[in-house]
Amino acid sequence: MKKYLLMSLVAMAPAIAAAAELEEVPGFDGETITLGIISPLSGPVAVLGLPVTAGHEVWFERINEQGGIAGKYKVKLLTEDNANQEALTVQQYNKLKNQVVSFSQVFGTHTTKAILPQLRTDKMVVAPASFDSYWVHDPNLLPVGATYQIMAVNAFAHWLDTEADDDPVICGLVRDDPYGEAGMDGIKFVAEKRGLEIAAEVTLSQSDQDFTGQIEQLKSAGCEMVFVTTVPPQLARIVGNSARAGFEPRWIAQWPSWHGALLDSPVVDYLEKNVWLAGEGTEWGNQANSPGMAELEADIAAHKPDQAPNVWFVLGYNQARAVTAMIEKAVAHGDLSREGVMNALATMDNVDFGGLIGDYHYGAIEKRNPPRKSTVFGVDREKPFGLKSLKENFASPEAAEYSY
């Protein structure tokens, strides 16, 4: 017994020594690890940014309660508002970059792209609160969850298999930015695989408030399914315009288009009848299919009891879980420098998200593989956050074929 104990202690010695000899670097003073968050805390997208940020806060409160990273280094979060704007994201990044080891969250596709050149120069790792495929093989980014493309692929395939006729009229109403392009790429991929045509692809901008013209175009095209990438305030106006125009296709909305606050809108009946969400994970409170749900709800009760059901909180919570795994790896390597964190990202193990989202295969950057499973939700005012699972955690044949 003593022999095996001695052998175990000898094996552990390098890791213990490495942890004991961690050098101070920007964002680490020898005792506390500081991480950055850049999120929309104001403006129309704050309905997403605030709960994502809250998810990070609750997770790291739990980690600190347990002693911190590696059981000894407490985590401090520095949070700044980017209002979902590129220029402000660049400004806030430059404000924080010399005060943090890494960024636990930068919200948005276009905003993350805005700082990518600096991430290369600074050798900084960021966890993007965005599901774009651009991030899959990026050495400076730590993504979580299925991509926008896979969510769109699976949701569209499910519609084709359950509701569509033999010659469906397929359309898109998408943002004129990378976020809009991403999901539409998934729709086009499935259409090509199944020999279908896109009848109309109409765009909208981040600042659009009235969609009368776009709805008229889609209605004139006879669209039976419209894939839409937007954000919650715009979705409310889009369906409002559609209801007034008597236009009732099957809307399949990209995941960030939804917020439970839409249940209070005058068009909730229309939403329940016509809108699906291309998302991931499980219904809030479903502990049977997601053992991680019990853990999450316990952490909320302990650290933020006023937190209402919100899928964007789950995103932040899971991002923070993945960031913790990366920083734990850097500590085990004895190096919290920027190069050390990048090396940890490239060598980190897979992370068990407890079924809250699909498991992401990490490790070597060029071999990273996001989940191929996602979930199609319907709108249901009786459900937490207004979402019911229509088909949960499944992968269509096209999802298996999609390559990054």
Secondary structure by P-SEA (a helix, b strand, c coil): caaaaaaaaaaaaaaaaaaaaccccccccccbbbbbbbccccccccccaaaaaaaaaaaaaaaaaaccccccbbbbbbbbbccccaaaaaaaaaacccccccccccccaaaaaaaaaaaaaacccccccccccccccccccccccccaaaaaaaaaaaaaacccccccbbbbbccccaaaaaaaaaaaaaaaaacccccbbbbbcccccccaaaaaaaaaacccbbbbbccaaaaaaaaaaaaaacccccccccccccccccccccaaaaaaccbbbbcccccccccccccaaaaaaaaaaaccccccccaaaaaaaaaaaaaaaaaaaaaaaccccaaaaaaaaaccccccccccccccccccccccccccbbbbbbbbcccccccccccccccccccccccc
